[in-house]
Structure formats: C-alpha cells, structure tokens
Amino acid sequence: ELLRSLLGRSFDGSGGGDGCSDGGLRSVAEACVGYVAADLSALVRRAALNGTERRSRLRKTEEGERSSADAPTTSHITAGHLLDATKEVGASCLRDAALSAPP
C-alpha cells in the first residue's frame, strides 16, 4: 500500500501498452524486500526520471518521422520503470548487512 500511495496516479496499472497491471506492482513490491519508506520514495523518483529520459530519447529519434508534439508525453510509471530503478536504488536497511558479510 505504501508503494501505491507514493505512486499516486502515476502508476500505469491499466494492463495496456507494456503489459503492466496490479500484478506488476505486486512483483515490484516483492523485489523491494528491505526497502524503507525513504527507499521507496527514491525508487519512485528514479523510475519517473528514467521514464522521462526514455521519452526524451524517443522524441529525438523519431523527430524525422513525426513532430515532437505527436510523441508520447505520458508521465505514467510502469512496473518496468520501477524494476529498472531497483538496479540503481537499493534497500538501505540491507546495506550494512551486505557490507559486513564475510567473503
């Protein structure tokens, strides 16, 4: 519920375009074991930034094919964006355990 609350209306759980659904959000939650509220907030911000960067690159590559006004401008965050962001934003409560684990 915390993840859903942080996403607000930004989460694309429509099951449309990239196959995102509430099940996708459940998968993200399962991948976020050990994440505290601040980690989840950072995860949502990173996913939004990554999505914005992707849309910007898409507009640039499609400039010759259509005008940038026709390019997708949705600000929805998908489960894929969130899962990609987990590679950059880790669980802070597990960092100490990972650092002190014996080799």
PyMOL CGO cylinders between C-alpha atoms (Angstrom):
from pymol import cmd
from pymol.cgo import CYLINDER

trace = [
    CYLINDER, 0.00, 0.00, 0.00, 2.88, 2.39, 0.71, 0.3, 1, 1, 1, 1, 1, 1,
    CYLINDER, 2.88, 2.39, 0.71, 4.25, 1.93, -2.79, 0.3, 1, 1, 1, 1, 1, 1,
    CYLINDER, 4.25, 1.93, -2.79, 0.81, 2.50, -4.31, 0.3, 1, 1, 1, 1, 1, 1,
    CYLINDER, 0.81, 2.50, -4.31, 0.42, 5.64, -2.18, 0.3, 1, 1, 1, 1, 1, 1,
    CYLINDER, 0.42, 5.64, -2.18, 3.81, 7.01, -3.28, 0.3, 1, 1, 1, 1, 1, 1,
    CYLINDER, 3.81, 7.01, -3.28, 2.94, 6.39, -6.92, 0.3, 1, 1, 1, 1, 1, 1,
    CYLINDER, 2.94, 6.39, -6.92, -0.44, 8.09, -6.63, 0.3, 1, 1, 1, 1, 1, 1,
    CYLINDER, -0.44, 8.09, -6.63, -1.93, 8.44, -10.08, 0.3, 1, 1, 1, 1, 1, 1,
    CYLINDER, -1.93, 8.44, -10.08, 1.44, 7.99, -11.78, 0.3, 1, 1, 1, 1, 1, 1,
    CYLINDER, 1.44, 7.99, -11.78, 1.33, 4.20, -11.96, 0.3, 1, 1, 1, 1, 1, 1,
    CYLINDER, 1.33, 4.20, -11.96, 0.15, 2.75, -15.24, 0.3, 1, 1, 1, 1, 1, 1,
    CYLINDER, 0.15, 2.75, -15.24, -1.73, -0.29, -13.98, 0.3, 1, 1, 1, 1, 1, 1,
    CYLINDER, -1.73, -0.29, -13.98, -4.08, -0.34, -16.93, 0.3, 1, 1, 1, 1, 1, 1,
    CYLINDER, -4.08, -0.34, -16.93, -2.71, -3.53, -18.40, 0.3, 1, 1, 1, 1, 1, 1,
    CYLINDER, -2.71, -3.53, -18.40, -2.15, -1.62, -21.62, 0.3, 1, 1, 1, 1, 1, 1,
    CYLINDER, -2.15, -1.62, -21.62, 0.87, -0.99, -23.79, 0.3, 1, 1, 1, 1, 1, 1,
    CYLINDER, 0.87, -0.99, -23.79, 3.64, -2.73, -21.91, 0.3, 1, 1, 1, 1, 1, 1,
    CYLINDER, 3.64, -2.73, -21.91, 1.55, -5.33, -20.10, 0.3, 1, 1, 1, 1, 1, 1,
    CYLINDER, 1.55, -5.33, -20.10, 1.60, -3.54, -16.75, 0.3, 1, 1, 1, 1, 1, 1,
    CYLINDER, 1.60, -3.54, -16.75, -1.02, -4.50, -14.16, 0.3, 1, 1, 1, 1, 1, 1,
    CYLINDER, -1.02, -4.50, -14.16, -1.61, -4.62, -10.42, 0.3, 1, 1, 1, 1, 1, 1,
    CYLINDER, -1.61, -4.62, -10.42, 0.26, -7.91, -10.63, 0.3, 1, 1, 1, 1, 1, 1,
    CYLINDER, 0.26, -7.91, -10.63, 3.19, -5.91, -11.95, 0.3, 1, 1, 1, 1, 1, 1,
    CYLINDER, 3.19, -5.91, -11.95, 3.03, -3.68, -8.89, 0.3, 1, 1, 1, 1, 1, 1,
    CYLINDER, 3.03, -3.68, -8.89, 2.97, -6.81, -6.72, 0.3, 1, 1, 1, 1, 1, 1,
    CYLINDER, 2.97, -6.81, -6.72, 6.15, -8.01, -8.48, 0.3, 1, 1, 1, 1, 1, 1,
    CYLINDER, 6.15, -8.01, -8.48, 7.81, -4.69, -7.76, 0.3, 1, 1, 1, 1, 1, 1,
    CYLINDER, 7.81, -4.69, -7.76, 6.80, -4.92, -4.10, 0.3, 1, 1, 1, 1, 1, 1,
    CYLINDER, 6.80, -4.92, -4.10, 8.31, -8.42, -3.91, 0.3, 1, 1, 1, 1, 1, 1,
    CYLINDER, 8.31, -8.42, -3.91, 11.55, -7.08, -5.40, 0.3, 1, 1, 1, 1, 1, 1,
    CYLINDER, 11.55, -7.08, -5.40, 11.69, -4.36, -2.73, 0.3, 1, 1, 1, 1, 1, 1,
    CYLINDER, 11.69, -4.36, -2.73, 12.26, -6.52, 0.34, 0.3, 1, 1, 1, 1, 1, 1,
    CYLINDER, 12.26, -6.52, 0.34, 14.18, -4.46, 2.90, 0.3, 1, 1, 1, 1, 1, 1,
    CYLINDER, 14.18, -4.46, 2.90, 13.19, -1.12, 1.40, 0.3, 1, 1, 1, 1, 1, 1,
    CYLINDER, 13.19, -1.12, 1.40, 12.08, 1.53, 3.90, 0.3, 1, 1, 1, 1, 1, 1,
    CYLINDER, 12.08, 1.53, 3.90, 9.72, 4.40, 3.03, 0.3, 1, 1, 1, 1, 1, 1,
    CYLINDER, 9.72, 4.40, 3.03, 12.61, 6.68, 2.01, 0.3, 1, 1, 1, 1, 1, 1,
    CYLINDER, 12.61, 6.68, 2.01, 13.99, 3.96, -0.30, 0.3, 1, 1, 1, 1, 1, 1,
    CYLINDER, 13.99, 3.96, -0.30, 10.58, 3.51, -1.95, 0.3, 1, 1, 1, 1, 1, 1,
    CYLINDER, 10.58, 3.51, -1.95, 10.26, 7.27, -2.39, 0.3, 1, 1, 1, 1, 1, 1,
    CYLINDER, 10.26, 7.27, -2.39, 13.71, 7.37, -4.05, 0.3, 1, 1, 1, 1, 1, 1,
    CYLINDER, 13.71, 7.37, -4.05, 12.73, 4.38, -6.21, 0.3, 1, 1, 1, 1, 1, 1,
    CYLINDER, 12.73, 4.38, -6.21, 9.60, 6.15, -7.49, 0.3, 1, 1, 1, 1, 1, 1,
    CYLINDER, 9.60, 6.15, -7.49, 11.60, 9.34, -8.22, 0.3, 1, 1, 1, 1, 1, 1,
    CYLINDER, 11.60, 9.34, -8.22, 14.28, 7.36, -10.09, 0.3, 1, 1, 1, 1, 1, 1,
    CYLINDER, 14.28, 7.36, -10.09, 11.66, 5.46, -12.10, 0.3, 1, 1, 1, 1, 1, 1,
    CYLINDER, 11.66, 5.46, -12.10, 9.99, 8.74, -13.06, 0.3, 1, 1, 1, 1, 1, 1,
    CYLINDER, 9.99, 8.74, -13.06, 13.32, 10.27, -14.11, 0.3, 1, 1, 1, 1, 1, 1,
    CYLINDER, 13.32, 10.27, -14.11, 14.27, 7.19, -16.12, 0.3, 1, 1, 1, 1, 1, 1,
    CYLINDER, 14.27, 7.19, -16.12, 10.87, 7.22, -17.85, 0.3, 1, 1, 1, 1, 1, 1,
    CYLINDER, 10.87, 7.22, -17.85, 11.25, 10.91, -18.69, 0.3, 1, 1, 1, 1, 1, 1,
    CYLINDER, 11.25, 10.91, -18.69, 14.73, 10.30, -20.12, 0.3, 1, 1, 1, 1, 1, 1,
    CYLINDER, 14.73, 10.30, -20.12, 13.43, 7.43, -22.27, 0.3, 1, 1, 1, 1, 1, 1,
    CYLINDER, 13.43, 7.43, -22.27, 10.57, 9.54, -23.63, 0.3, 1, 1, 1, 1, 1, 1,
    CYLINDER, 10.57, 9.54, -23.63, 13.00, 12.35, -24.41, 0.3, 1, 1, 1, 1, 1, 1,
    CYLINDER, 13.00, 12.35, -24.41, 15.27, 9.97, -26.34, 0.3, 1, 1, 1, 1, 1, 1,
    CYLINDER, 15.27, 9.97, -26.34, 12.25, 8.56, -28.16, 0.3, 1, 1, 1, 1, 1, 1,
    CYLINDER, 12.25, 8.56, -28.16, 11.19, 12.03, -29.26, 0.3, 1, 1, 1, 1, 1, 1,
    CYLINDER, 11.19, 12.03, -29.26, 14.70, 12.79, -30.51, 0.3, 1, 1, 1, 1, 1, 1,
    CYLINDER, 14.70, 12.79, -30.51, 14.99, 9.56, -32.51, 0.3, 1, 1, 1, 1, 1, 1,
    CYLINDER, 14.99, 9.56, -32.51, 11.53, 9.95, -34.02, 0.3, 1, 1, 1, 1, 1, 1,
    CYLINDER, 11.53, 9.95, -34.02, 11.95, 13.62, -34.91, 0.3, 1, 1, 1, 1, 1, 1,
    CYLINDER, 11.95, 13.62, -34.91, 12.26, 12.86, -38.58, 0.3, 1, 1, 1, 1, 1, 1,
    CYLINDER, 12.26, 12.86, -38.58, 9.24, 10.56, -38.63, 0.3, 1, 1, 1, 1, 1, 1,
    CYLINDER, 9.24, 10.56, -38.63, 6.77, 12.74, -36.77, 0.3, 1, 1, 1, 1, 1, 1,
    CYLINDER, 6.77, 12.74, -36.77, 6.66, 16.03, -34.93, 0.3, 1, 1, 1, 1, 1, 1,
    CYLINDER, 6.66, 16.03, -34.93, 7.60, 16.10, -31.25, 0.3, 1, 1, 1, 1, 1, 1,
    CYLINDER, 7.60, 16.10, -31.25, 4.06, 17.26, -30.50, 0.3, 1, 1, 1, 1, 1, 1,
    CYLINDER, 4.06, 17.26, -30.50, 2.89, 13.79, -31.60, 0.3, 1, 1, 1, 1, 1, 1,
    CYLINDER, 2.89, 13.79, -31.60, 5.42, 11.94, -29.43, 0.3, 1, 1, 1, 1, 1, 1,
    CYLINDER, 5.42, 11.94, -29.43, 4.16, 10.22, -26.29, 0.3, 1, 1, 1, 1, 1, 1,
    CYLINDER, 4.16, 10.22, -26.29, 4.08, 12.57, -23.32, 0.3, 1, 1, 1, 1, 1, 1,
    CYLINDER, 4.08, 12.57, -23.32, 2.56, 10.34, -20.67, 0.3, 1, 1, 1, 1, 1, 1,
    CYLINDER, 2.56, 10.34, -20.67, 4.05, 10.66, -17.21, 0.3, 1, 1, 1, 1, 1, 1,
    CYLINDER, 4.05, 10.66, -17.21, 2.88, 7.24, -16.10, 0.3, 1, 1, 1, 1, 1, 1,
    CYLINDER, 2.88, 7.24, -16.10, 5.34, 4.98, -14.34, 0.3, 1, 1, 1, 1, 1, 1,
    CYLINDER, 5.34, 4.98, -14.34, 5.21, 1.32, -15.29, 0.3, 1, 1, 1, 1, 1, 1,
    CYLINDER, 5.21, 1.32, -15.29, 6.32, -1.75, -13.34, 0.3, 1, 1, 1, 1, 1, 1,
    CYLINDER, 6.32, -1.75, -13.34, 9.21, -1.99, -15.81, 0.3, 1, 1, 1, 1, 1, 1,
    CYLINDER, 9.21, -1.99, -15.81, 10.38, 1.52, -14.88, 0.3, 1, 1, 1, 1, 1, 1,
    CYLINDER, 10.38, 1.52, -14.88, 10.23, 0.59, -11.19, 0.3, 1, 1, 1, 1, 1, 1,
    CYLINDER, 10.23, 0.59, -11.19, 12.05, -2.72, -11.65, 0.3, 1, 1, 1, 1, 1, 1,
    CYLINDER, 12.05, -2.72, -11.65, 14.78, -0.99, -13.68, 0.3, 1, 1, 1, 1, 1, 1,
    CYLINDER, 14.78, -0.99, -13.68, 15.11, 1.60, -10.91, 0.3, 1, 1, 1, 1, 1, 1,
    CYLINDER, 15.11, 1.60, -10.91, 15.79, -1.15, -8.34, 0.3, 1, 1, 1, 1, 1, 1,
    CYLINDER, 15.79, -1.15, -8.34, 19.16, -1.59, -10.05, 0.3, 1, 1, 1, 1, 1, 1,
    CYLINDER, 19.16, -1.59, -10.05, 20.05, 1.96, -9.01, 0.3, 1, 1, 1, 1, 1, 1,
    CYLINDER, 20.05, 1.96, -9.01, 18.17, 2.33, -5.71, 0.3, 1, 1, 1, 1, 1, 1,
    CYLINDER, 18.17, 2.33, -5.71, 18.82, -0.37, -3.15, 0.3, 1, 1, 1, 1, 1, 1,
    CYLINDER, 18.82, -0.37, -3.15, 17.39, -1.23, 0.25, 0.3, 1, 1, 1, 1, 1, 1,
    CYLINDER, 17.39, -1.23, 0.25, 19.09, 0.91, 2.87, 0.3, 1, 1, 1, 1, 1, 1,
    CYLINDER, 19.09, 0.91, 2.87, 18.33, -1.45, 5.74, 0.3, 1, 1, 1, 1, 1, 1,
    CYLINDER, 18.33, -1.45, 5.74, 20.24, -4.25, 3.97, 0.3, 1, 1, 1, 1, 1, 1,
    CYLINDER, 20.24, -4.25, 3.97, 23.30, -2.17, 3.03, 0.3, 1, 1, 1, 1, 1, 1,
    CYLINDER, 23.30, -2.17, 3.03, 25.08, -2.70, 6.36, 0.3, 1, 1, 1, 1, 1, 1,
    CYLINDER, 25.08, -2.70, 6.36, 24.48, -6.46, 6.20, 0.3, 1, 1, 1, 1, 1, 1,
    CYLINDER, 24.48, -6.46, 6.20, 25.92, -6.60, 2.69, 0.3, 1, 1, 1, 1, 1, 1,
    CYLINDER, 25.92, -6.60, 2.69, 28.97, -4.60, 3.70, 0.3, 1, 1, 1, 1, 1, 1,
    CYLINDER, 28.97, -4.60, 3.70, 29.72, -6.67, 6.79, 0.3, 1, 1, 1, 1, 1, 1,
    CYLINDER, 29.72, -6.67, 6.79, 29.07, -10.09, 5.27, 0.3, 1, 1, 1, 1, 1, 1,
    CYLINDER, 29.07, -10.09, 5.27, 32.12, -12.35, 5.29, 0.3, 1, 1, 1, 1, 1, 1,
    CYLINDER, 32.12, -12.35, 5.29, 33.65, -13.16, 1.90, 0.3, 1, 1, 1, 1, 1, 1,
]
cmd.load_cgo(trace, "trace")
